[in-house]
């Protein structure tokens, strides 16, 4: 071809052979597997935090700071208002991250209890938003499995 590619036939057959034998992933569309899946069951679980735990105290401090920044934003104008708005959003992001980490241990306990009650072949699907929370869940479950 005009782009320097050899399209006249097979090339790099050894590499192709290795890649094919290394493993294969078969993708199927949702419509093809939907009949094989159980019905969705969504469940929201309320997790309790110890009121005096460091996580609970950190969340309370962040809430106080968010309120302060929010109140300040109501009295400001122009660039100062935008700076305050940015600070508030930054605090919200930090609060979500801190909340996820604060719920990590109770979430791990709930997942372990749920898995103990699962029958053979049953699975549990867990979602989390923050990577640090996902890493913590994985670490706790690997420890529990060992």
mmCIF file of the C-alpha atoms, coordinates in Angstrom:
data_MODEL
# 
_entry.id   MODEL 
# 
loop_
_atom_site.group_PDB 
_atom_site.id 
_atom_site.type_symbol 
_atom_site.label_atom_id 
_atom_site.label_alt_id 
_atom_site.label_comp_id 
_atom_site.label_asym_id 
_atom_site.label_entity_id 
_atom_site.label_seq_id 
_atom_site.pdbx_PDB_ins_code 
_atom_site.Cartn_x 
_atom_site.Cartn_y 
_atom_site.Cartn_z 
_atom_site.occupancy 
_atom_site.B_iso_or_equiv 
_atom_site.pdbx_formal_charge 
_atom_site.auth_seq_id 
_atom_site.auth_comp_id 
_atom_site.auth_asym_id 
_atom_site.auth_atom_id 
_atom_site.pdbx_PDB_model_num 
ATOM 1   C CA . UNK A 1 1   ? 0.000   0.000   0.000  1.00 0.00 ? 1   UNK A CA 1 
ATOM 2   C CA . UNK A 1 2   ? 1.013   3.640   -0.259 1.00 0.00 ? 2   UNK A CA 1 
ATOM 3   C CA . UNK A 1 3   ? 1.467   3.774   3.519  1.00 0.00 ? 3   UNK A CA 1 
ATOM 4   C CA . UNK A 1 4   ? 4.284   1.201   3.707  1.00 0.00 ? 4   UNK A CA 1 
ATOM 5   C CA . UNK A 1 5   ? 2.112   -1.645  4.977  1.00 0.00 ? 5   UNK A CA 1 
ATOM 6   C CA . UNK A 1 6   ? 2.462   -5.135  3.580  1.00 0.00 ? 6   UNK A CA 1 
ATOM 7   C CA . UNK A 1 7   ? -1.092  -6.300  2.891  1.00 0.00 ? 7   UNK A CA 1 
ATOM 8   C CA . UNK A 1 8   ? -0.214  -8.939  0.305  1.00 0.00 ? 8   UNK A CA 1 
ATOM 9   C CA . UNK A 1 9   ? -0.593  -11.858 2.717  1.00 0.00 ? 9   UNK A CA 1 
ATOM 10  C CA . UNK A 1 10  ? 0.355   -13.182 6.114  1.00 0.00 ? 10  UNK A CA 1 
ATOM 11  C CA . UNK A 1 11  ? 3.330   -11.710 7.906  1.00 0.00 ? 11  UNK A CA 1 
ATOM 12  C CA . UNK A 1 12  ? 4.646   -12.233 11.461 1.00 0.00 ? 12  UNK A CA 1 
ATOM 13  C CA . UNK A 1 13  ? 3.016   -15.646 11.643 1.00 0.00 ? 13  UNK A CA 1 
ATOM 14  C CA . UNK A 1 14  ? 5.042   -16.647 14.700 1.00 0.00 ? 14  UNK A CA 1 
ATOM 15  C CA . UNK A 1 15  ? 3.848   -13.626 16.650 1.00 0.00 ? 15  UNK A CA 1 
ATOM 16  C CA . UNK A 1 16  ? 0.257   -14.244 15.545 1.00 0.00 ? 16  UNK A CA 1 
ATOM 17  C CA . UNK A 1 17  ? 0.515   -17.893 16.591 1.00 0.00 ? 17  UNK A CA 1 
ATOM 18  C CA . UNK A 1 18  ? 1.800   -16.894 20.059 1.00 0.00 ? 18  UNK A CA 1 
ATOM 19  C CA . UNK A 1 19  ? -0.957  -14.332 20.559 1.00 0.00 ? 19  UNK A CA 1 
ATOM 20  C CA . UNK A 1 20  ? -3.697  -16.735 19.510 1.00 0.00 ? 20  UNK A CA 1 
ATOM 21  C CA . UNK A 1 21  ? -2.427  -19.486 21.803 1.00 0.00 ? 21  UNK A CA 1 
ATOM 22  C CA . UNK A 1 22  ? -1.775  -17.134 24.752 1.00 0.00 ? 22  UNK A CA 1 
ATOM 23  C CA . UNK A 1 23  ? -5.470  -16.846 25.562 1.00 0.00 ? 23  UNK A CA 1 
ATOM 24  C CA . UNK A 1 24  ? -8.719  -15.835 24.053 1.00 0.00 ? 24  UNK A CA 1 
ATOM 25  C CA . UNK A 1 25  ? -11.425 -13.569 25.363 1.00 0.00 ? 25  UNK A CA 1 
ATOM 26  C CA . UNK A 1 26  ? -14.848 -14.089 23.902 1.00 0.00 ? 26  UNK A CA 1 
ATOM 27  C CA . UNK A 1 27  ? -17.122 -11.085 24.033 1.00 0.00 ? 27  UNK A CA 1 
ATOM 28  C CA . UNK A 1 28  ? -20.852 -11.539 23.972 1.00 0.00 ? 28  UNK A CA 1 
ATOM 29  C CA . UNK A 1 29  ? -23.499 -8.884  23.748 1.00 0.00 ? 29  UNK A CA 1 
ATOM 30  C CA . UNK A 1 30  ? -25.833 -8.173  26.646 1.00 0.00 ? 30  UNK A CA 1 
ATOM 31  C CA . UNK A 1 31  ? -28.815 -9.427  24.630 1.00 0.00 ? 31  UNK A CA 1 
ATOM 32  C CA . UNK A 1 32  ? -27.080 -12.801 24.195 1.00 0.00 ? 32  UNK A CA 1 
ATOM 33  C CA . UNK A 1 33  ? -26.399 -13.367 27.912 1.00 0.00 ? 33  UNK A CA 1 
ATOM 34  C CA . UNK A 1 34  ? -29.386 -11.628 29.523 1.00 0.00 ? 34  UNK A CA 1 
ATOM 35  C CA . UNK A 1 35  ? -31.386 -14.863 29.687 1.00 0.00 ? 35  UNK A CA 1 
ATOM 36  C CA . UNK A 1 36  ? -28.534 -16.525 31.632 1.00 0.00 ? 36  UNK A CA 1 
ATOM 37  C CA . UNK A 1 37  ? -28.369 -13.843 34.323 1.00 0.00 ? 37  UNK A CA 1 
ATOM 38  C CA . UNK A 1 38  ? -30.482 -13.665 37.480 1.00 0.00 ? 38  UNK A CA 1 
ATOM 39  C CA . UNK A 1 39  ? -32.806 -10.712 37.994 1.00 0.00 ? 39  UNK A CA 1 
ATOM 40  C CA . UNK A 1 40  ? -31.155 -7.553  39.285 1.00 0.00 ? 40  UNK A CA 1 
ATOM 41  C CA . UNK A 1 41  ? -31.404 -7.022  42.986 1.00 0.00 ? 41  UNK A CA 1 
ATOM 42  C CA . UNK A 1 42  ? -30.292 -3.639  44.187 1.00 0.00 ? 42  UNK A CA 1 
ATOM 43  C CA . UNK A 1 43  ? -29.737 -3.109  47.841 1.00 0.00 ? 43  UNK A CA 1 
ATOM 44  C CA . UNK A 1 44  ? -28.604 -0.038  49.704 1.00 0.00 ? 44  UNK A CA 1 
ATOM 45  C CA . UNK A 1 45  ? -26.915 -0.888  52.973 1.00 0.00 ? 45  UNK A CA 1 
ATOM 46  C CA . UNK A 1 46  ? -26.587 1.684   55.747 1.00 0.00 ? 46  UNK A CA 1 
ATOM 47  C CA . UNK A 1 47  ? -23.225 1.372   57.470 1.00 0.00 ? 47  UNK A CA 1 
ATOM 48  C CA . UNK A 1 48  ? -22.663 2.656   60.987 1.00 0.00 ? 48  UNK A CA 1 
ATOM 49  C CA . UNK A 1 49  ? -19.542 4.575   61.955 1.00 0.00 ? 49  UNK A CA 1 
ATOM 50  C CA . UNK A 1 50  ? -18.249 4.741   65.479 1.00 0.00 ? 50  UNK A CA 1 
ATOM 51  C CA . UNK A 1 51  ? -19.029 8.345   66.539 1.00 0.00 ? 51  UNK A CA 1 
ATOM 52  C CA . UNK A 1 52  ? -15.603 8.887   68.129 1.00 0.00 ? 52  UNK A CA 1 
ATOM 53  C CA . UNK A 1 53  ? -13.569 7.179   65.404 1.00 0.00 ? 53  UNK A CA 1 
ATOM 54  C CA . UNK A 1 54  ? -10.928 9.203   63.598 1.00 0.00 ? 54  UNK A CA 1 
ATOM 55  C CA . UNK A 1 55  ? -12.928 8.852   60.364 1.00 0.00 ? 55  UNK A CA 1 
ATOM 56  C CA . UNK A 1 56  ? -16.092 10.248  61.924 1.00 0.00 ? 56  UNK A CA 1 
ATOM 57  C CA . UNK A 1 57  ? -14.171 13.132  63.460 1.00 0.00 ? 57  UNK A CA 1 
ATOM 58  C CA . UNK A 1 58  ? -12.477 13.905  60.118 1.00 0.00 ? 58  UNK A CA 1 
ATOM 59  C CA . UNK A 1 59  ? -15.880 13.936  58.381 1.00 0.00 ? 59  UNK A CA 1 
ATOM 60  C CA . UNK A 1 60  ? -17.284 16.303  61.022 1.00 0.00 ? 60  UNK A CA 1 
ATOM 61  C CA . UNK A 1 61  ? -14.332 18.664  60.560 1.00 0.00 ? 61  UNK A CA 1 
ATOM 62  C CA . UNK A 1 62  ? -14.812 18.646  56.788 1.00 0.00 ? 62  UNK A CA 1 
ATOM 63  C CA . UNK A 1 63  ? -18.537 19.359  57.200 1.00 0.00 ? 63  UNK A CA 1 
ATOM 64  C CA . UNK A 1 64  ? -17.763 22.348  59.412 1.00 0.00 ? 64  UNK A CA 1 
ATOM 65  C CA . UNK A 1 65  ? -15.255 23.660  56.885 1.00 0.00 ? 65  UNK A CA 1 
ATOM 66  C CA . UNK A 1 66  ? -17.747 23.151  54.020 1.00 0.00 ? 66  UNK A CA 1 
ATOM 67  C CA . UNK A 1 67  ? -20.404 25.134  55.901 1.00 0.00 ? 67  UNK A CA 1 
ATOM 68  C CA . UNK A 1 68  ? -17.922 27.947  56.578 1.00 0.00 ? 68  UNK A CA 1 
ATOM 69  C CA . UNK A 1 69  ? -16.846 28.148  52.931 1.00 0.00 ? 69  UNK A CA 1 
ATOM 70  C CA . UNK A 1 70  ? -20.484 27.957  51.801 1.00 0.00 ? 70  UNK A CA 1 
ATOM 71  C CA . UNK A 1 71  ? -21.517 30.790  54.112 1.00 0.00 ? 71  UNK A CA 1 
ATOM 72  C CA . UNK A 1 72  ? -18.568 32.890  52.972 1.00 0.00 ? 72  UNK A CA 1 
ATOM 73  C CA . UNK A 1 73  ? -19.551 32.404  49.331 1.00 0.00 ? 73  UNK A CA 1 
ATOM 74  C CA . UNK A 1 74  ? -22.963 33.962  49.990 1.00 0.00 ? 74  UNK A CA 1 
ATOM 75  C CA . UNK A 1 75  ? -21.362 37.260  51.047 1.00 0.00 ? 75  UNK A CA 1 
ATOM 76  C CA . UNK A 1 76  ? -18.651 37.428  48.368 1.00 0.00 ? 76  UNK A CA 1 
ATOM 77  C CA . UNK A 1 77  ? -18.674 38.780  44.829 1.00 0.00 ? 77  UNK A CA 1 
ATOM 78  C CA . UNK A 1 78  ? -16.558 38.435  41.704 1.00 0.00 ? 78  UNK A CA 1 
ATOM 79  C CA . UNK A 1 79  ? -13.334 36.422  41.771 1.00 0.00 ? 79  UNK A CA 1 
ATOM 80  C CA . UNK A 1 80  ? -13.509 35.864  45.528 1.00 0.00 ? 80  UNK A CA 1 
ATOM 81  C CA . UNK A 1 81  ? -16.896 34.178  45.061 1.00 0.00 ? 81  UNK A CA 1 
ATOM 82  C CA . UNK A 1 82  ? -15.468 31.883  42.368 1.00 0.00 ? 82  UNK A CA 1 
ATOM 83  C CA . UNK A 1 83  ? -12.459 31.053  44.532 1.00 0.00 ? 83  UNK A CA 1 
ATOM 84  C CA . UNK A 1 84  ? -14.794 30.206  47.398 1.00 0.00 ? 84  UNK A CA 1 
ATOM 85  C CA . UNK A 1 85  ? -16.947 28.089  45.087 1.00 0.00 ? 85  UNK A CA 1 
ATOM 86  C CA . UNK A 1 86  ? -13.856 26.161  43.937 1.00 0.00 ? 86  UNK A CA 1 
ATOM 87  C CA . UNK A 1 87  ? -12.765 25.644  47.560 1.00 0.00 ? 87  UNK A CA 1 
ATOM 88  C CA . UNK A 1 88  ? -16.245 24.311  48.386 1.00 0.00 ? 88  UNK A CA 1 
ATOM 89  C CA . UNK A 1 89  ? -16.140 21.830  45.495 1.00 0.00 ? 89  UNK A CA 1 
ATOM 90  C CA . UNK A 1 90  ? -12.661 20.745  46.540 1.00 0.00 ? 90  UNK A CA 1 
ATOM 91  C CA . UNK A 1 91  ? -13.945 20.127  50.078 1.00 0.00 ? 91  UNK A CA 1 
ATOM 92  C CA . UNK A 1 92  ? -16.890 18.138  48.707 1.00 0.00 ? 92  UNK A CA 1 
ATOM 93  C CA . UNK A 1 93  ? -14.532 15.894  46.734 1.00 0.00 ? 93  UNK A CA 1 
ATOM 94  C CA . UNK A 1 94  ? -12.371 15.398  49.802 1.00 0.00 ? 94  UNK A CA 1 
ATOM 95  C CA . UNK A 1 95  ? -15.494 14.622  51.848 1.00 0.00 ? 95  UNK A CA 1 
ATOM 96  C CA . UNK A 1 96  ? -16.627 11.937  49.394 1.00 0.00 ? 96  UNK A CA 1 
ATOM 97  C CA . UNK A 1 97  ? -13.183 10.341  49.466 1.00 0.00 ? 97  UNK A CA 1 
ATOM 98  C CA . UNK A 1 98  ? -13.046 10.474  53.272 1.00 0.00 ? 98  UNK A CA 1 
ATOM 99  C CA . UNK A 1 99  ? -16.567 9.045   53.524 1.00 0.00 ? 99  UNK A CA 1 
ATOM 100 C CA . UNK A 1 100 ? -15.586 6.111   51.295 1.00 0.00 ? 100 UNK A CA 1 
ATOM 101 C CA . UNK A 1 101 ? -12.530 5.359   53.393 1.00 0.00 ? 101 UNK A CA 1 
ATOM 102 C CA . UNK A 1 102 ? -14.521 5.758   56.622 1.00 0.00 ? 102 UNK A CA 1 
ATOM 103 C CA . UNK A 1 103 ? -17.028 3.142   55.430 1.00 0.00 ? 103 UNK A CA 1 
ATOM 104 C CA . UNK A 1 104 ? -14.320 0.744   54.259 1.00 0.00 ? 104 UNK A CA 1 
ATOM 105 C CA . UNK A 1 105 ? -14.086 -1.407  57.394 1.00 0.00 ? 105 UNK A CA 1 
ATOM 106 C CA . UNK A 1 106 ? -17.868 -1.695  57.947 1.00 0.00 ? 106 UNK A CA 1 
ATOM 107 C CA . UNK A 1 107 ? -18.286 -2.454  54.227 1.00 0.00 ? 107 UNK A CA 1 
ATOM 108 C CA . UNK A 1 108 ? -15.661 -5.211  54.395 1.00 0.00 ? 108 UNK A CA 1 
ATOM 109 C CA . UNK A 1 109 ? -17.405 -6.712  57.428 1.00 0.00 ? 109 UNK A CA 1 
ATOM 110 C CA . UNK A 1 110 ? -20.758 -6.645  55.608 1.00 0.00 ? 110 UNK A CA 1 
ATOM 111 C CA . UNK A 1 111 ? -19.258 -8.262  52.497 1.00 0.00 ? 111 UNK A CA 1 
ATOM 112 C CA . UNK A 1 112 ? -17.566 -11.006 54.547 1.00 0.00 ? 112 UNK A CA 1 
ATOM 113 C CA . UNK A 1 113 ? -20.851 -11.775 56.357 1.00 0.00 ? 113 UNK A CA 1 
ATOM 114 C CA . UNK A 1 114 ? -22.749 -11.827 53.071 1.00 0.00 ? 114 UNK A CA 1 
ATOM 115 C CA . UNK A 1 115 ? -20.225 -14.153 51.432 1.00 0.00 ? 115 UNK A CA 1 
ATOM 116 C CA . UNK A 1 116 ? -20.349 -16.526 54.398 1.00 0.00 ? 116 UNK A CA 1 
ATOM 117 C CA . UNK A 1 117 ? -24.100 -16.835 53.826 1.00 0.00 ? 117 UNK A CA 1 
ATOM 118 C CA . UNK A 1 118 ? -23.766 -17.403 50.080 1.00 0.00 ? 118 UNK A CA 1 
ATOM 119 C CA . UNK A 1 119 ? -24.282 -20.845 48.666 1.00 0.00 ? 119 UNK A CA 1 
ATOM 120 C CA . UNK A 1 120 ? -21.847 -22.639 46.400 1.00 0.00 ? 120 UNK A CA 1 
ATOM 121 C CA . UNK A 1 121 ? -21.575 -20.873 43.063 1.00 0.00 ? 121 UNK A CA 1 
ATOM 122 C CA . UNK A 1 122 ? -23.328 -17.709 44.219 1.00 0.00 ? 122 UNK A CA 1 
ATOM 123 C CA . UNK A 1 123 ? -21.577 -14.445 43.481 1.00 0.00 ? 123 UNK A CA 1 
ATOM 124 C CA . UNK A 1 124 ? -21.610 -10.976 44.936 1.00 0.00 ? 124 UNK A CA 1 
ATOM 125 C CA . UNK A 1 125 ? -21.043 -7.881  42.830 1.00 0.00 ? 125 UNK A CA 1 
ATOM 126 C CA . UNK A 1 126 ? -19.688 -4.840  44.663 1.00 0.00 ? 126 UNK A CA 1 
ATOM 127 C CA . UNK A 1 127 ? -19.359 -1.320  43.288 1.00 0.00 ? 127 UNK A CA 1 
ATOM 128 C CA . UNK A 1 128 ? -17.278 1.521   44.661 1.00 0.00 ? 128 UNK A CA 1 
ATOM 129 C CA . UNK A 1 129 ? -16.337 4.892   43.246 1.00 0.00 ? 129 UNK A CA 1 
ATOM 130 C CA . UNK A 1 130 ? -12.880 5.696   44.588 1.00 0.00 ? 130 UNK A CA 1 
ATOM 131 C CA . UNK A 1 131 ? -9.835  3.622   43.650 1.00 0.00 ? 131 UNK A CA 1 
ATOM 132 C CA . UNK A 1 132 ? -8.522  3.707   47.219 1.00 0.00 ? 132 UNK A CA 1 
ATOM 133 C CA . UNK A 1 133 ? -11.791 2.183   48.421 1.00 0.00 ? 133 UNK A CA 1 
ATOM 134 C CA . UNK A 1 134 ? -11.671 -0.514  45.726 1.00 0.00 ? 134 UNK A CA 1 
ATOM 135 C CA . UNK A 1 135 ? -8.064  -1.281  46.674 1.00 0.00 ? 135 UNK A CA 1 
ATOM 136 C CA . UNK A 1 136 ? -9.047  -1.528  50.356 1.00 0.00 ? 136 UNK A CA 1 
ATOM 137 C CA . UNK A 1 137 ? -11.940 -3.873  49.563 1.00 0.00 ? 137 UNK A CA 1 
ATOM 138 C CA . UNK A 1 138 ? -9.693  -6.072  47.460 1.00 0.00 ? 138 UNK A CA 1 
ATOM 139 C CA . UNK A 1 139 ? -6.996  -6.196  50.147 1.00 0.00 ? 139 UNK A CA 1 
ATOM 140 C CA . UNK A 1 140 ? -9.508  -7.111  52.868 1.00 0.00 ? 140 UNK A CA 1 
ATOM 141 C CA . UNK A 1 141 ? -11.115 -9.833  50.760 1.00 0.00 ? 141 UNK A CA 1 
ATOM 142 C CA . UNK A 1 142 ? -7.772  -11.348 49.771 1.00 0.00 ? 142 UNK A CA 1 
ATOM 143 C CA . UNK A 1 143 ? -6.798  -11.432 53.474 1.00 0.00 ? 143 UNK A CA 1 
ATOM 144 C CA . UNK A 1 144 ? -10.124 -13.047 54.364 1.00 0.00 ? 144 UNK A CA 1 
ATOM 145 C CA . UNK A 1 145 ? -9.709  -15.675 51.670 1.00 0.00 ? 145 UNK A CA 1 
ATOM 146 C CA . UNK A 1 146 ? -6.183  -16.632 52.804 1.00 0.00 ? 146 UNK A CA 1 
# 
